[in-house]
Amino acid sequence: MQTKAPINTAPIERLLQQIKNADSSQQKQVTLDIANAKEVAYSLGTVLARLAGNYENIIAKADNQSDIEVKVDGGSL
């Protein structure tokens, strides 16, 4: 199984911190320069693509599992 490289979520974390700081200081808006906006967009795209891939793998594994049959005879005393 191929190990996937960790996702760089630093741009998302920076944006969330910027939003938190803006909210704390009651600012009306948050601005990003285009370079930071691209980093956030790329990170979000990577996170969502990985999530979709993981979801597809879970669905595929669930489809491949066979049914389990359990028989109970009640035993004797």
PDB file of N, CA, C and O in Angstrom:
ATOM      1  N   MET A   1       0.846  -1.184   0.000  1.00  0.00           N
ATOM      2  CA  MET A   1       0.000   0.000   0.000  1.00  0.00           C
ATOM      3  C   MET A   1       0.888   1.242   0.000  1.00  0.00           C
ATOM      4  O   MET A   1       1.840   1.340   0.774  1.00  0.00           O
ATOM      5  N   GLN A   2       0.570   2.161  -0.856  1.00  0.00           N
ATOM      6  CA  GLN A   2       1.352   3.373  -0.985  1.00  0.00           C
ATOM      7  C   GLN A   2       1.003   4.349   0.130  1.00  0.00           C
ATOM      8  O   GLN A   2      -0.171   4.612   0.390  1.00  0.00           O
ATOM      9  N   THR A   3       2.025   4.881   0.786  1.00  0.00           N
ATOM     10  CA  THR A   3       1.814   5.873   1.836  1.00  0.00           C
ATOM     11  C   THR A   3       1.709   7.243   1.186  1.00  0.00           C
ATOM     12  O   THR A   3       2.570   7.637   0.399  1.00  0.00           O
ATOM     13  N   LYS A   4       0.657   7.957   1.517  1.00  0.00           N
ATOM     14  CA  LYS A   4       0.468   9.289   0.955  1.00  0.00           C
ATOM     15  C   LYS A   4       1.217  10.306   1.799  1.00  0.00           C
ATOM     16  O   LYS A   4       1.288  10.189   3.022  1.00  0.00           O
ATOM     17  N   ALA A   5       1.770  11.297   1.133  1.00  0.00           N
ATOM     18  CA  ALA A   5       2.498  12.354   1.827  1.00  0.00           C
ATOM     19  C   ALA A   5       1.524  13.184   2.652  1.00  0.00           C
ATOM     20  O   ALA A   5       0.363  13.344   2.276  1.00  0.00           O
ATOM     21  N   PRO A   6       1.997  13.710   3.774  1.00  0.00           N
ATOM     22  CA  PRO A   6       1.119  14.566   4.582  1.00  0.00           C
ATOM     23  C   PRO A   6       0.700  15.814   3.803  1.00  0.00           C
ATOM     24  O   PRO A   6       1.450  16.337   2.979  1.00  0.00           O
ATOM     25  N   ILE A   7      -0.489  16.261   4.083  1.00  0.00           N
ATOM     26  CA  ILE A   7      -1.024  17.452   3.416  1.00  0.00           C
ATOM     27  C   ILE A   7      -0.559  18.689   4.172  1.00  0.00           C
ATOM     28  O   ILE A   7      -0.612  18.731   5.401  1.00  0.00           O
ATOM     29  N   ASN A   8      -0.104  19.692   3.434  1.00  0.00           N
ATOM     30  CA  ASN A   8       0.313  20.952   4.037  1.00  0.00           C
ATOM     31  C   ASN A   8      -0.935  21.792   4.327  1.00  0.00           C
ATOM     32  O   ASN A   8      -1.499  22.420   3.431  1.00  0.00           O
ATOM     33  N   THR A   9      -1.346  21.789   5.574  1.00  0.00           N
ATOM     34  CA  THR A   9      -2.537  22.551   5.963  1.00  0.00           C
ATOM     35  C   THR A   9      -2.191  23.905   6.583  1.00  0.00           C
ATOM     36  O   THR A   9      -3.075  24.596   7.089  1.00  0.00           O
ATOM     37  N   ALA A  10      -0.936  24.284   6.549  1.00  0.00           N
ATOM     38  CA  ALA A  10      -0.511  25.551   7.151  1.00  0.00           C
ATOM     39  C   ALA A  10      -1.272  26.762   6.581  1.00  0.00           C
ATOM     40  O   ALA A  10      -1.666  27.636   7.353  1.00  0.00           O
ATOM     41  N   PRO A  11      -1.494  26.845   5.244  1.00  0.00           N
ATOM     42  CA  PRO A  11      -2.247  28.002   4.742  1.00  0.00           C
ATOM     43  C   PRO A  11      -3.672  28.069   5.287  1.00  0.00           C
ATOM     44  O   PRO A  11      -4.189  29.156   5.544  1.00  0.00           O
ATOM     45  N   ILE A  12      -4.303  26.919   5.463  1.00  0.00           N
ATOM     46  CA  ILE A  12      -5.656  26.899   6.024  1.00  0.00           C
ATOM     47  C   ILE A  12      -5.618  27.350   7.479  1.00  0.00           C
ATOM     48  O   ILE A  12      -6.467  28.128   7.914  1.00  0.00           O
ATOM     49  N   GLU A  13      -4.642  26.865   8.223  1.00  0.00           N
ATOM     50  CA  GLU A  13      -4.505  27.250   9.628  1.00  0.00           C
ATOM     51  C   GLU A  13      -4.247  28.748   9.763  1.00  0.00           C
ATOM     52  O   GLU A  13      -4.795  29.398  10.653  1.00  0.00           O
ATOM     53  N   ARG A  14      -3.414  29.293   8.880  1.00  0.00           N
ATOM     54  CA  ARG A  14      -3.151  30.743   8.922  1.00  0.00           C
ATOM     55  C   ARG A  14      -4.427  31.529   8.638  1.00  0.00           C
ATOM     56  O   ARG A  14      -4.700  32.532   9.299  1.00  0.00           O
ATOM     57  N   LEU A  15      -5.208  31.080   7.661  1.00  0.00           N
ATOM     58  CA  LEU A  15      -6.460  31.770   7.341  1.00  0.00           C
ATOM     59  C   LEU A  15      -7.423  31.707   8.521  1.00  0.00           C
ATOM     60  O   LEU A  15      -8.051  32.710   8.860  1.00  0.00           O
ATOM     61  N   LEU A  16      -7.543  30.549   9.143  1.00  0.00           N
ATOM     62  CA  LEU A  16      -8.440  30.425  10.299  1.00  0.00           C
ATOM     63  C   LEU A  16      -7.987  31.318  11.451  1.00  0.00           C
ATOM     64  O   LEU A  16      -8.816  31.912  12.139  1.00  0.00           O
ATOM     65  N   GLN A  17      -6.688  31.413  11.662  1.00  0.00           N
ATOM     66  CA  GLN A  17      -6.169  32.288  12.714  1.00  0.00           C
ATOM     67  C   GLN A  17      -6.439  33.753  12.378  1.00  0.00           C
ATOM     68  O   GLN A  17      -6.783  34.549  13.252  1.00  0.00           O
ATOM     69  N   GLN A  18      -6.278  34.096  11.103  1.00  0.00           N
ATOM     70  CA  GLN A  18      -6.543  35.468  10.670  1.00  0.00           C
ATOM     71  C   GLN A  18      -8.018  35.816  10.891  1.00  0.00           C
ATOM     72  O   GLN A  18      -8.339  36.917  11.338  1.00  0.00           O
ATOM     73  N   ILE A  19      -8.901  34.887  10.580  1.00  0.00           N
ATOM     74  CA  ILE A  19     -10.333  35.102  10.785  1.00  0.00           C
ATOM     75  C   ILE A  19     -10.649  35.234  12.273  1.00  0.00           C
ATOM     76  O   ILE A  19     -11.438  36.091  12.672  1.00  0.00           O
ATOM     77  N   LYS A  20     -10.028  34.379  13.093  1.00  0.00           N
ATOM     78  CA  LYS A  20     -10.250  34.447  14.541  1.00  0.00           C
ATOM     79  C   LYS A  20      -9.796  35.793  15.097  1.00  0.00           C
ATOM     80  O   LYS A  20     -10.496  36.402  15.906  1.00  0.00           O
ATOM     81  N   ASN A  21      -8.627  36.256  14.664  1.00  0.00           N
ATOM     82  CA  ASN A  21      -8.118  37.548  15.126  1.00  0.00           C
ATOM     83  C   ASN A  21      -9.022  38.696  14.676  1.00  0.00           C
ATOM     84  O   ASN A  21      -9.278  39.631  15.435  1.00  0.00           O
ATOM     85  N   ALA A  22      -9.500  38.614  13.436  1.00  0.00           N
ATOM     86  CA  ALA A  22     -10.391  39.657  12.925  1.00  0.00           C
ATOM     87  C   ALA A  22     -11.696  39.682  13.711  1.00  0.00           C
ATOM     88  O   ALA A  22     -12.235  40.750  14.004  1.00  0.00           O
ATOM     89  N   ASP A  23     -12.192  38.512  14.046  1.00  0.00           N
ATOM     90  CA  ASP A  23     -13.433  38.435  14.824  1.00  0.00           C
ATOM     91  C   ASP A  23     -13.226  39.004  16.226  1.00  0.00           C
ATOM     92  O   ASP A  23     -14.082  39.722  16.742  1.00  0.00           O
ATOM     93  N   SER A  24     -12.095  38.684  16.835  1.00  0.00           N
ATOM     94  CA  SER A  24     -11.796  39.180  18.183  1.00  0.00           C
ATOM     95  C   SER A  24     -11.702  40.702  18.224  1.00  0.00           C
ATOM     96  O   SER A  24     -12.110  41.336  19.197  1.00  0.00           O
ATOM     97  N   SER A  25     -11.162  41.273  17.159  1.00  0.00           N
ATOM     98  CA  SER A  25     -11.015  42.732  17.119  1.00  0.00           C
ATOM     99  C   SER A  25     -12.191  43.407  16.412  1.00  0.00           C
ATOM    100  O   SER A  25     -12.133  44.597  16.101  1.00  0.00           O
ATOM    101  N   GLN A  26     -13.246  42.652  16.161  1.00  0.00           N
ATOM    102  CA  GLN A  26     -14.487  43.153  15.559  1.00  0.00           C
ATOM    103  C   GLN A  26     -14.272  43.828  14.211  1.00  0.00           C
ATOM    104  O   GLN A  26     -14.911  44.833  13.898  1.00  0.00           O
ATOM    105  N   GLN A  27     -13.370  43.267  13.423  1.00  0.00           N
ATOM    106  CA  GLN A  27     -13.176  43.778  12.072  1.00  0.00           C
ATOM    107  C   GLN A  27     -14.341  43.348  11.197  1.00  0.00           C
ATOM    108  O   GLN A  27     -14.992  42.338  11.465  1.00  0.00           O
ATOM    109  N   LYS A  28     -14.594  44.108  10.165  1.00  0.00           N
ATOM    110  CA  LYS A  28     -15.706  43.829   9.261  1.00  0.00           C
ATOM    111  C   LYS A  28     -15.317  42.926   8.095  1.00  0.00           C
ATOM    112  O   LYS A  28     -16.185  42.318   7.468  1.00  0.00           O
ATOM    113  N   GLN A  29     -14.026  42.831   7.799  1.00  0.00           N
ATOM    114  CA  GLN A  29     -13.604  42.029   6.659  1.00  0.00           C
ATOM    115  C   GLN A  29     -12.201  41.472   6.856  1.00  0.00           C
ATOM    116  O   GLN A  29     -11.422  41.956   7.677  1.00  0.00           O
ATOM    117  N   VAL A  30     -11.911  40.448   6.082  1.00  0.00           N
ATOM    118  CA  VAL A  30     -10.589  39.830   6.057  1.00  0.00           C
ATOM    119  C   VAL A  30     -10.141  39.831   4.606  1.00  0.00           C
ATOM    120  O   VAL A  30     -10.911  39.468   3.716  1.00  0.00           O
ATOM    121  N   THR A  31      -8.914  40.231   4.363  1.00  0.00           N
ATOM    122  CA  THR A  31      -8.416  40.247   2.989  1.00  0.00           C
ATOM    123  C   THR A  31      -7.209  39.327   2.859  1.00  0.00           C
ATOM    124  O   THR A  31      -6.435  39.149   3.799  1.00  0.00           O
ATOM    125  N   LEU A  32      -7.071  38.750   1.675  1.00  0.00           N
ATOM    126  CA  LEU A  32      -5.937  37.890   1.338  1.00  0.00           C
ATOM    127  C   LEU A  32      -5.322  38.395   0.050  1.00  0.00           C
ATOM    128  O   LEU A  32      -6.032  38.801  -0.870  1.00  0.00           O
ATOM    129  N   ASP A  33      -4.007  38.369  -0.015  1.00  0.00           N
ATOM    130  CA  ASP A  33      -3.392  38.654  -1.302  1.00  0.00           C
ATOM    131  C   ASP A  33      -3.522  37.403  -2.169  1.00  0.00           C
ATOM    132  O   ASP A  33      -3.835  36.326  -1.662  1.00  0.00           O
ATOM    133  N   ILE A  34      -3.289  37.538  -3.443  1.00  0.00           N
ATOM    134  CA  ILE A  34      -3.542  36.442  -4.373  1.00  0.00           C
ATOM    135  C   ILE A  34      -2.652  35.233  -4.082  1.00  0.00           C
ATOM    136  O   ILE A  34      -3.089  34.098  -4.271  1.00  0.00           O
ATOM    137  N   ALA A  35      -1.432  35.443  -3.633  1.00  0.00           N
ATOM    138  CA  ALA A  35      -0.532  34.321  -3.340  1.00  0.00           C
ATOM    139  C   ALA A  35      -1.079  33.476  -2.182  1.00  0.00           C
ATOM    140  O   ALA A  35      -1.086  32.247  -2.255  1.00  0.00           O
ATOM    141  N   ASN A  36      -1.535  34.140  -1.119  1.00  0.00           N
ATOM    142  CA  ASN A  36      -2.111  33.406   0.014  1.00  0.00           C
ATOM    143  C   ASN A  36      -3.432  32.741  -0.366  1.00  0.00           C
ATOM    144  O   ASN A  36      -3.723  31.630   0.076  1.00  0.00           O
ATOM    145  N   ALA A  37      -4.225  33.425  -1.185  1.00  0.00           N
ATOM    146  CA  ALA A  37      -5.495  32.842  -1.630  1.00  0.00           C
ATOM    147  C   ALA A  37      -5.248  31.576  -2.441  1.00  0.00           C
ATOM    148  O   ALA A  37      -5.989  30.602  -2.307  1.00  0.00           O
ATOM    149  N   LYS A  38      -4.218  31.580  -3.281  1.00  0.00           N
ATOM    150  CA  LYS A  38      -3.872  30.394  -4.062  1.00  0.00           C
ATOM    151  C   LYS A  38      -3.424  29.258  -3.155  1.00  0.00           C
ATOM    152  O   LYS A  38      -3.795  28.104  -3.372  1.00  0.00           O
ATOM    153  N   GLU A  39      -2.629  29.578  -2.139  1.00  0.00           N
ATOM    154  CA  GLU A  39      -2.172  28.544  -1.199  1.00  0.00           C
ATOM    155  C   GLU A  39      -3.348  27.912  -0.468  1.00  0.00           C
ATOM    156  O   GLU A  39      -3.401  26.692  -0.314  1.00  0.00           O
ATOM    157  N   VAL A  40      -4.286  28.732  -0.020  1.00  0.00           N
ATOM    158  CA  VAL A  40      -5.471  28.221   0.679  1.00  0.00           C
ATOM    159  C   VAL A  40      -6.294  27.359  -0.279  1.00  0.00           C
ATOM    160  O   VAL A  40      -6.735  26.272   0.093  1.00  0.00           O
ATOM    161  N   ALA A  41      -6.500  27.830  -1.499  1.00  0.00           N
ATOM    162  CA  ALA A  41      -7.286  27.076  -2.482  1.00  0.00           C
ATOM    163  C   ALA A  41      -6.626  25.738  -2.789  1.00  0.00           C
ATOM    164  O   ALA A  41      -7.310  24.717  -2.865  1.00  0.00           O
ATOM    165  N   TYR A  42      -5.309  25.727  -2.966  1.00  0.00           N
ATOM    166  CA  TYR A  42      -4.596  24.483  -3.251  1.00  0.00           C
ATOM    167  C   TYR A  42      -4.698  23.521  -2.075  1.00  0.00           C
ATOM    168  O   TYR A  42      -4.936  22.329  -2.271  1.00  0.00           O
ATOM    169  N   SER A  43      -4.522  24.023  -0.854  1.00  0.00           N
ATOM    170  CA  SER A  43      -4.611  23.171   0.334  1.00  0.00           C
ATOM    171  C   SER A  43      -6.010  22.589   0.494  1.00  0.00           C
ATOM    172  O   SER A  43      -6.160  21.401   0.778  1.00  0.00           O
ATOM    173  N   LEU A  44      -7.035  23.421   0.313  1.00  0.00           N
ATOM    174  CA  LEU A  44      -8.409  22.929   0.417  1.00  0.00           C
ATOM    175  C   LEU A  44      -8.707  21.895  -0.663  1.00  0.00           C
ATOM    176  O   LEU A  44      -9.368  20.892  -0.395  1.00  0.00           O
ATOM    177  N   GLY A  45      -8.231  22.129  -1.868  1.00  0.00           N
ATOM    178  CA  GLY A  45      -8.415  21.173  -2.951  1.00  0.00           C
ATOM    179  C   GLY A  45      -7.768  19.839  -2.641  1.00  0.00           C
ATOM    180  O   GLY A  45      -8.348  18.784  -2.898  1.00  0.00           O
ATOM    181  N   THR A  46      -6.554  19.887  -2.082  1.00  0.00           N
ATOM    182  CA  THR A  46      -5.843  18.665  -1.722  1.00  0.00           C
ATOM    183  C   THR A  46      -6.567  17.917  -0.613  1.00  0.00           C
ATOM    184  O   THR A  46      -6.707  16.696  -0.675  1.00  0.00           O
ATOM    185  N   VAL A  47      -7.022  18.634   0.389  1.00  0.00           N
ATOM    186  CA  VAL A  47      -7.755  18.012   1.498  1.00  0.00           C
ATOM    187  C   VAL A  47      -9.027  17.343   0.976  1.00  0.00           C
ATOM    188  O   VAL A  47      -9.318  16.202   1.335  1.00  0.00           O
ATOM    189  N   LEU A  48      -9.775  18.034   0.145  1.00  0.00           N
ATOM    190  CA  LEU A  48     -11.030  17.485  -0.366  1.00  0.00           C
ATOM    191  C   LEU A  48     -10.791  16.294  -1.291  1.00  0.00           C
ATOM    192  O   LEU A  48     -11.545  15.322  -1.256  1.00  0.00           O
ATOM    193  N   ALA A  49      -9.748  16.363  -2.117  1.00  0.00           N
ATOM    194  CA  ALA A  49      -9.428  15.237  -2.994  1.00  0.00           C
ATOM    195  C   ALA A  49      -9.035  14.010  -2.180  1.00  0.00           C
ATOM    196  O   ALA A  49      -9.464  12.898  -2.490  1.00  0.00           O
ATOM    197  N   ARG A  50      -8.228  14.198  -1.149  1.00  0.00           N
ATOM    198  CA  ARG A  50      -7.830  13.076  -0.291  1.00  0.00           C
ATOM    199  C   ARG A  50      -9.041  12.496   0.429  1.00  0.00           C
ATOM    200  O   ARG A  50      -9.175  11.278   0.546  1.00  0.00           O
ATOM    201  N   LEU A  51      -9.919  13.367   0.909  1.00  0.00           N
ATOM    202  CA  LEU A  51     -11.125  12.920   1.589  1.00  0.00           C
ATOM    203  C   LEU A  51     -12.000  12.093   0.648  1.00  0.00           C
ATOM    204  O   LEU A  51     -12.510  11.042   1.035  1.00  0.00           O
ATOM    205  N   ALA A  52     -12.171  12.563  -0.573  1.00  0.00           N
ATOM    206  CA  ALA A  52     -12.981  11.827  -1.548  1.00  0.00           C
ATOM    207  C   ALA A  52     -12.358  10.469  -1.855  1.00  0.00           C
ATOM    208  O   ALA A  52     -13.073   9.474  -1.965  1.00  0.00           O
ATOM    209  N   GLY A  53     -11.040  10.417  -1.993  1.00  0.00           N
ATOM    210  CA  GLY A  53     -10.358   9.153  -2.240  1.00  0.00           C
ATOM    211  C   GLY A  53     -10.518   8.183  -1.087  1.00  0.00           C
ATOM    212  O   GLY A  53     -10.768   6.997  -1.297  1.00  0.00           O
ATOM    213  N   ASN A  54     -10.374   8.685   0.138  1.00  0.00           N
ATOM    214  CA  ASN A  54     -10.556   7.838   1.322  1.00  0.00           C
ATOM    215  C   ASN A  54     -11.982   7.313   1.389  1.00  0.00           C
ATOM    216  O   ASN A  54     -12.204   6.150   1.727  1.00  0.00           O
ATOM    217  N   TYR A  55     -12.940   8.159   1.071  1.00  0.00           N
ATOM    218  CA  TYR A  55     -14.344   7.758   1.097  1.00  0.00           C
ATOM    219  C   TYR A  55     -14.604   6.657   0.076  1.00  0.00           C
ATOM    220  O   TYR A  55     -15.297   5.683   0.370  1.00  0.00           O
ATOM    221  N   GLU A  56     -14.045   6.812  -1.128  1.00  0.00           N
ATOM    222  CA  GLU A  56     -14.217   5.791  -2.163  1.00  0.00           C
ATOM    223  C   GLU A  56     -13.608   4.459  -1.725  1.00  0.00           C
ATOM    224  O   GLU A  56     -14.181   3.400  -1.982  1.00  0.00           O
ATOM    225  N   ASN A  57     -12.451   4.508  -1.065  1.00  0.00           N
ATOM    226  CA  ASN A  57     -11.821   3.281  -0.575  1.00  0.00           C
ATOM    227  C   ASN A  57     -12.685   2.600   0.478  1.00  0.00           C
ATOM    228  O   ASN A  57     -12.803   1.375   0.481  1.00  0.00           O
ATOM    229  N   ILE A  58     -13.281   3.368   1.358  1.00  0.00           N
ATOM    230  CA  ILE A  58     -14.149   2.796   2.396  1.00  0.00           C
ATOM    231  C   ILE A  58     -15.368   2.140   1.753  1.00  0.00           C
ATOM    232  O   ILE A  58     -15.759   1.041   2.145  1.00  0.00           O
ATOM    233  N   ILE A  59     -15.964   2.797   0.781  1.00  0.00           N
ATOM    234  CA  ILE A  59     -17.132   2.243   0.090  1.00  0.00           C
ATOM    235  C   ILE A  59     -16.752   0.961  -0.641  1.00  0.00           C
ATOM    236  O   ILE A  59     -17.500  -0.016  -0.600  1.00  0.00           O
ATOM    237  N   ALA A  60     -15.595   0.951  -1.311  1.00  0.00           N
ATOM    238  CA  ALA A  60     -15.149  -0.237  -2.041  1.00  0.00           C
ATOM    239  C   ALA A  60     -14.913  -1.404  -1.088  1.00  0.00           C
ATOM    240  O   ALA A  60     -15.279  -2.536  -1.403  1.00  0.00           O
ATOM    241  N   LYS A  61     -14.312  -1.150   0.066  1.00  0.00           N
ATOM    242  CA  LYS A  61     -14.079  -2.209   1.049  1.00  0.00           C
ATOM    243  C   LYS A  61     -15.396  -2.742   1.596  1.00  0.00           C
ATOM    244  O   LYS A  61     -15.533  -3.946   1.814  1.00  0.00           O
ATOM    245  N   ALA A  62     -16.360  -1.868   1.818  1.00  0.00           N
ATOM    246  CA  ALA A  62     -17.655  -2.290   2.345  1.00  0.00           C
ATOM    247  C   ALA A  62     -18.388  -3.166   1.338  1.00  0.00           C
ATOM    248  O   ALA A  62     -19.078  -4.109   1.725  1.00  0.00           O
ATOM    249  N   ASP A  63     -18.243  -2.863   0.042  1.00  0.00           N
ATOM    250  CA  ASP A  63     -18.898  -3.646  -1.000  1.00  0.00           C
ATOM    251  C   ASP A  63     -18.278  -5.025  -1.145  1.00  0.00           C
ATOM    252  O   ASP A  63     -18.968  -5.966  -1.537  1.00  0.00           O
ATOM    253  N   ASN A  64     -16.993  -5.170  -0.839  1.00  0.00           N
ATOM    254  CA  ASN A  64     -16.286  -6.431  -1.011  1.00  0.00           C
ATOM    255  C   ASN A  64     -16.474  -7.395   0.156  1.00  0.00           C
ATOM    256  O   ASN A  64     -16.128  -8.571   0.040  1.00  0.00           O
ATOM    257  N   GLN A  65     -17.001  -6.935   1.248  1.00  0.00           N
ATOM    258  CA  GLN A  65     -17.164  -7.797   2.413  1.00  0.00           C
ATOM    259  C   GLN A  65     -18.345  -8.730   2.200  1.00  0.00           C
ATOM    260  O   GLN A  65     -19.396  -8.323   1.705  1.00  0.00           O
ATOM    261  N   SER A  66     -18.154  -9.996   2.585  1.00  0.00           N
ATOM    262  CA  SER A  66     -19.233 -10.965   2.448  1.00  0.00           C
ATOM    263  C   SER A  66     -20.124 -10.915   3.698  1.00  0.00           C
ATOM    264  O   SER A  66     -19.731 -10.414   4.751  1.00  0.00           O
ATOM    265  N   ASP A  67     -21.308 -11.443   3.539  1.00  0.00           N
ATOM    266  CA  ASP A  67     -22.241 -11.492   4.659  1.00  0.00           C
ATOM    267  C   ASP A  67     -21.764 -12.511   5.688  1.00  0.00           C
ATOM    268  O   ASP A  67     -21.182 -13.536   5.333  1.00  0.00           O
ATOM    269  N   ILE A  68     -22.008 -12.231   6.936  1.00  0.00           N
ATOM    270  CA  ILE A  68     -21.647 -13.131   8.026  1.00  0.00           C
ATOM    271  C   ILE A  68     -22.929 -13.771   8.533  1.00  0.00           C
ATOM    272  O   ILE A  68     -23.903 -13.082   8.837  1.00  0.00           O
ATOM    273  N   GLU A  69     -22.920 -15.094   8.621  1.00  0.00           N
ATOM    274  CA  GLU A  69     -24.080 -15.819   9.094  1.00  0.00           C
ATOM    275  C   GLU A  69     -23.784 -16.341  10.508  1.00  0.00           C
ATOM    276  O   GLU A  69     -22.751 -16.969  10.743  1.00  0.00           O
ATOM    277  N   VAL A  70     -24.691 -16.076  11.432  1.00  0.00           N
ATOM    278  CA  VAL A  70     -24.541 -16.519  12.804  1.00  0.00           C
ATOM    279  C   VAL A  70     -25.702 -17.447  13.126  1.00  0.00           C
ATOM    280  O   VAL A  70     -26.865 -17.091  12.932  1.00  0.00           O
ATOM    281  N   LYS A  71     -25.379 -18.648  13.620  1.00  0.00           N
ATOM    282  CA  LYS A  71     -26.394 -19.619  14.026  1.00  0.00           C
ATOM    283  C   LYS A  71     -26.325 -19.794  15.523  1.00  0.00           C
ATOM    284  O   LYS A  71     -25.249 -19.991  16.088  1.00  0.00           O
ATOM    285  N   VAL A  72     -27.471 -19.723  16.161  1.00  0.00           N
ATOM    286  CA  VAL A  72     -27.553 -19.886  17.609  1.00  0.00           C
ATOM    287  C   VAL A  72     -28.452 -21.093  17.880  1.00  0.00           C
ATOM    288  O   VAL A  72     -29.590 -21.148  17.413  1.00  0.00           O
ATOM    289  N   ASP A  73     -27.927 -22.066  18.645  1.00  0.00           N
ATOM    290  CA  ASP A  73     -28.723 -23.266  18.910  1.00  0.00           C
ATOM    291  C   ASP A  73     -29.392 -23.263  20.287  1.00  0.00           C
ATOM    292  O   ASP A  73     -30.148 -24.185  20.591  1.00  0.00           O
ATOM    293  N   GLY A  74     -29.145 -22.289  21.103  1.00  0.00           N
ATOM    294  CA  GLY A  74     -29.792 -22.199  22.403  1.00  0.00           C
ATOM    295  C   GLY A  74     -29.146 -23.014  23.491  1.00  0.00           C
ATOM    296  O   GLY A  74     -29.395 -22.761  24.670  1.00  0.00           O
ATOM    297  N   GLY A  75     -28.333 -23.975  23.145  1.00  0.00           N
ATOM    298  CA  GLY A  75     -27.632 -24.778  24.149  1.00  0.00           C
ATOM    299  C   GLY A  75     -28.575 -25.693  24.928  1.00  0.00           C
ATOM    300  O   GLY A  75     -29.770 -25.763  24.643  1.00  0.00           O
ATOM    301  N   SER A  76     -28.015 -26.390  25.915  1.00  0.00           N
ATOM    302  CA  SER A  76     -28.819 -27.268  26.753  1.00  0.00           C
ATOM    303  C   SER A  76     -28.406 -27.094  28.205  1.00  0.00           C
ATOM    304  O   SER A  76     -27.242 -26.821  28.495  1.00  0.00           O
ATOM    305  N   LEU A  77     -29.344 -27.250  29.106  1.00  0.00           N
ATOM    306  CA  LEU A  77     -29.051 -27.110  30.526  1.00  0.00           C
ATOM    307  C   LEU A  77     -29.170 -28.405  31.242  1.00  0.00           C
ATOM    308  O   LEU A  77     -28.954 -28.463  32.453  1.00  0.00           O
TER     309      LEU A  77
END
